[in-house]
């Protein structure tokens, strides 16, 4: 197994400071598909699109030959070529300075901010932080830091994410295979853990299809926006445990902390919300 000592950290650190710029237009079709996917779980206020839709803008459009075995783009493009096989969206922080609307042309400028290593409970980890600034014209509308974690295979006798199944209650959110398919399509996300059942269970060791981190973050950010307002909202978010398709989760909140919890008490995602001062 590859260890931290095996990594060429100075080479990987040469990616720090790299930038890329992408543009996209918020079309009526995208807004309609986003609303159809989340329904009443997201805000609908005038002509402003709900918080979280920006994660579906300007996704990398990589030809199939440019994908790795996990369905992500091959290593060594904008992101550093960390040789660990598993790559996940770990968390980050986002601030909504101004609303974005259908018809807006959004420019996203992204910069590799840092690369850090850590010995976790399940083995070595590499965290890559990316800073995004989204603008409409000269107006800065969203700023975000995203943390991406790379790790070796971590197999166990118990499938990851098992537990918490059951019939959903009135206040539960359930992301089934169709929800995952729709979100992957909107965000052009080829990561196979979200749609390829044999791959996710046999190769990566999960109990089933894995619900996207941005789906869970979207639920919590919109819950916070209902309480605090969307404009000027700042949210730090992170994944805590896998959520598997079909498992009901419920939103809980306490003094600015919002989290999703499964039937067995496992918290899968959390967010801490405040007003941008």
N, C-alpha and C positions, 0 to 999 in steps of 0.2 A: 504493500500500500504506500502511495506517495505521502510523505510527511512534509512538515514545514521546512525541515532542513534540506529537503530535495529541491525546493523552489528557488528559482533565480530571482530573488526579490528585487535587486537593483534593476534588472531588466524589466520586470513588471512595473516598477515605479516610474519608468520612462513614459508610461501612459498618463501619469498625473499631469493635468493641464491641457490634455487634448480636448478639442471642442468640435461639435458638429451642430449644424443648423438645419431645421426641418420646418416645413410650412404645411398647413392644411386649412381647409374651409369647413366650418360647421354647417353641414347641409341639412335641409329639412328631413331628409331620409335618415341621417344618423341620429338626429334628435328623436325622431319617431321610433326608431329601433331601440334606442336606449330606454325610452319611456316604456315601451312594450316589455322590455326585459325586466325592469325593476318595479313597474307599476307604482302603487302608492307608497313604496318604500323610499322614494326620492321626492324632493321638492318640485313643485310646479308653480312658479311665480312669474307671471307676466311672460315676457319674451326671453328671460334669462334661462339658460340651460342649467340643469341640476349640477351641483358640485360632484365631481368625479368623472363627468363626461370627458374631461381633458385627457384622461388616460386612454381614450380611444382615438386620439388625434395623432396623425403623422406616425403611425407605427412603421418600423423598418420593413420594407418590401424586398425581402431577400429571395432570389430564385431557389427552387427546391434543392438544386445542387450545392447551394451555399449553406445548407443547414447541417448541423451536427446530429449525432444519433438520438439526442433528446428532443429534437425538433426546434431548438433554438438556433439562431445564426451561429456558424462556426466561430471559434475563438480567434481573437487577434485583429478584429476590426476596430470599432470605436472602443469597445471594452477590452481590457487586457486579457491575454491568453492564459488565465489561471488554469492549470491542468487538472483540477479536481472535477469529477464527472457531474456532480449535482450542483445546480445553480438555481437559487430561489430569490424571490422578492421578500426581503426580511422586514422592511419598514422604512420609516423616514419621517419627514415633517413637511407640511404644505400650508401655505398662507394664501387666502383668496382676497386679493386687493380690490378687485372690481369684477362685476359680472361679465360673462361672455354670452353671446347671443347667436341665434341662427343667422347665418350670413357672414359672420365675422371671419376674417382671414387671420389665423393665429400663427405666429412665428415662435418656435421653441428653440432656444439656444441652450445647449447642454455642454457641461464641462466635467471631466473627471476630477474630483476634488481631493480624494484621498484613497489610499490602499493600506489596510491594516490587517495584521494576523493575530490569531488568538487560538489557544488550546481550549476547546470546549469540552463538555461532558461526553460528547459522542466522538471527539477527535479534533483534528486541526480544522480551522476555519480561516477563510480569507474574506474580508469585507471590503467592497468597493463602493464608495459613495460618489454619487453623480448629482451635480447641481443643475437644476433646470430653471430657466426664466422664460415665461410665456408672455408675449406682448401682442396687442392688437394696435396696429399703427405705432404710435409712440407711447401708448399706455401700457404700463406693466400690470398685467391682470393676475398672474399666478406666479409664485415662487415656490420651489420645492427642492428638497434633498431626498434622494432615494438611496437606500442601502441595499446592495445586492450581496448575498452570501454564497460562497463557493465552499463545498465540502466533499470529502470522499464518500463512497458508499457506506451507509450505516445500516446494515441489515440486522434484524432481530427475529426471534421466534414468533413474536406477536406482530401482526401487520400494523404498520403505522397508521394512526387515526381511527383504529377500531374503538367501538363503544359509543353509546349515546343514541342508538337507533330507536325508532318508535314513531307512532302516529303523531303528526304535528298538531299543536294546539292553535287556538285562534290567533295568538300573538307571536307565533313562530314563523321564521323564514326558512324555506327549504329550497336549496338550489339543486335541481335535478339535472340529468344529462342534457336536457334541452337548454336549460339556463346556461350551462357551461359551454355548449356548442354555440349558442347565440353570442355569448360574450367573447369567446375566442374568435368568432367571425368578425365582430365589430372591431376588435383590437388587433386583428391579424396575428394572433398569438398561436404559434405552432407547437408550443410545449406539449409534449405527448401525454403528460400526466393528467391533462384536462379532458382527453377524449379517447385515448387508446387504452382500453381496459387491460388487455394482456400485458402491455408494456408497464403500466403503472403498478400492477400487482406482482408481476413476475420479475421485472428488472429493478424497479425502485422500491418494492416492498411495502406499498401502501395497501390499505384495506379496500380501496376502490378509487374511482376518479376523484381528483383533488380539486376543491373549489378554489378559484383564483383569489389571491390576496387582494387585488383591487376590487373584486366584488364585495368582499367583507369590509374593506376600508370605505367603500362607497356607502354602504349601509350606515356605518358609524358616523361618517362625516355629515351625512344628511340628517341623522338624528341630532347631532350637535347643532347643525344649522337651524333646525326648527326651534331649538332653545335659545340660541345666541344670535341668530341672523347669519346669513351667508357672507355678506360683504364685511371684510375685516376679520374673518374667522381664521384662526391658526390652529392646526391640529397635528400633534405628533402621534404617529401610529406605528404599530409593530405586530407581526405575527407571533403567536404563542404556541400553537399546536395545529396539526393538520385538521381541516374540516373536509369530510368526505361527502360526495354527492348523495343526497337523500337524507342526510342527518339533520334534524330540526335544530335550529339555534334561536335564541331569544336575546334581544338587546336589553342590557342592564346599564344603569348609570348611577353615579354617586359622585357629587362634588366635582364635576368637570371630567370625570373618567367615564368612558363608555366602553362596554365590552360585549362580545358575543359569547354565549355560553351554551354548551350542549346539554342534553338531558342528564348526562352522568356528572355534571358539574365542571367539565373541562372548559376552560376559557380558550377560544381559538384565536381571537384577535382583540386588540384593545386600542383605544385612542384617548388622548388627553387634549381637551379643547380649551381654548381661551380666545379672548379678543386681542387682535393685533394692536399694540399701543402706538 
